[in-house]
């Protein structure tokens, strides 16, 4: 049986912490930050977030080394 391939799109978006949690970037932090968002949302968007438990199983299937 051949090896499982990594979904490259997922590999670029997610990374694992030392404890096994899956880290992700927050949405809406690319452009148009002057008008659309409150300051709180912009500050919060800088920090990474963790994938929800229900979605973590799907991400782990896309990343076989996880």
C-alpha positions as a Markdown table, in Angstrom:
| # | Residue | x | y | z |
|---|---|---|---|---|
| 1 | Unk | 0.0 | 0.0 | 0.0 |
| 2 | Unk | 1.3 | 3.4 | -0.9 |
| 3 | Unk | 1.9 | 6.3 | 1.5 |
| 4 | Unk | -0.9 | 8.8 | 2.3 |
| 5 | Unk | -0.3 | 12.1 | 0.6 |
| 6 | Unk | -0.5 | 15.4 | 2.6 |
| 7 | Unk | -3.1 | 17.9 | 1.5 |
| 8 | Unk | -0.7 | 20.8 | 0.6 |
| 9 | Unk | -3.4 | 23.4 | 1.2 |
| 10 | Unk | -3.9 | 22.2 | 4.7 |
| 11 | Unk | -0.2 | 21.9 | 5.4 |
| 12 | Unk | 0.2 | 25.7 | 4.6 |
| 13 | Unk | -2.7 | 26.7 | 6.9 |
| 14 | Unk | -2.3 | 24.5 | 10.0 |
| 15 | Unk | 0.5 | 23.6 | 12.3 |
| 16 | Unk | 0.7 | 21.4 | 15.4 |
| 17 | Unk | 1.8 | 22.6 | 18.9 |
| 18 | Unk | 3.9 | 20.4 | 21.1 |
| 19 | Unk | 0.9 | 19.2 | 23.0 |
| 20 | Unk | -0.9 | 18.2 | 19.8 |
| 21 | Unk | -3.3 | 21.1 | 19.4 |
| 22 | Unk | -3.8 | 22.4 | 15.9 |
| 23 | Unk | -3.0 | 26.1 | 15.4 |
| 24 | Unk | -4.6 | 28.2 | 12.7 |
| 25 | Unk | -4.7 | 31.9 | 11.6 |
| 26 | Unk | -7.7 | 34.0 | 12.1 |
| 27 | Unk | -9.9 | 35.2 | 9.3 |
| 28 | Unk | -10.4 | 38.8 | 8.0 |
| 29 | Unk | -6.9 | 40.1 | 8.6 |
| 30 | Unk | -5.6 | 40.6 | 5.1 |
| 31 | Unk | -6.8 | 44.0 | 3.8 |
| 32 | Unk | -9.3 | 46.8 | 4.3 |
| 33 | Unk | -8.4 | 47.0 | 8.0 |
| 34 | Unk | -8.9 | 50.7 | 8.3 |
| 35 | Unk | -12.7 | 50.9 | 7.8 |
| 36 | Unk | -14.3 | 47.6 | 8.4 |
| 37 | Unk | -13.1 | 46.2 | 11.7 |
| 38 | Unk | -13.1 | 47.5 | 15.3 |
| 39 | Unk | -9.7 | 47.9 | 16.9 |
| 40 | Unk | -10.4 | 45.0 | 19.2 |
| 41 | Unk | -11.1 | 42.7 | 16.2 |
| 42 | Unk | -7.8 | 43.8 | 14.6 |
| 43 | Unk | -5.8 | 43.1 | 17.7 |
| 44 | Unk | -7.4 | 39.8 | 18.2 |
| 45 | Unk | -6.7 | 38.8 | 14.6 |
| 46 | Unk | -3.0 | 39.0 | 15.1 |
| 47 | Unk | -2.9 | 36.2 | 17.5 |
| 48 | Unk | -3.2 | 32.6 | 16.3 |
| 49 | Unk | -6.2 | 30.5 | 17.3 |
| 50 | Unk | -6.8 | 26.8 | 17.8 |
| 51 | Unk | -9.0 | 24.5 | 15.6 |
| 52 | Unk | -12.2 | 23.4 | 17.3 |
| 53 | Unk | -12.4 | 19.8 | 18.5 |
| 54 | Unk | -15.0 | 18.8 | 15.8 |
| 55 | Unk | -12.8 | 20.1 | 13.0 |
| 56 | Unk | -9.6 | 18.8 | 14.4 |
| 57 | Unk | -10.4 | 15.2 | 13.3 |
| 58 | Unk | -10.8 | 16.4 | 9.7 |
| 59 | Unk | -7.5 | 18.4 | 9.7 |
| 60 | Unk | -5.7 | 15.4 | 11.1 |
| 61 | Unk | -6.9 | 13.3 | 8.2 |
| 62 | Unk | -5.5 | 15.9 | 5.8 |
| 63 | Unk | -2.2 | 15.9 | 7.6 |
| 64 | Unk | -1.0 | 12.3 | 8.1 |
| 65 | Unk | 2.0 | 13.3 | 10.2 |
| 66 | Unk | -0.3 | 14.9 | 12.8 |
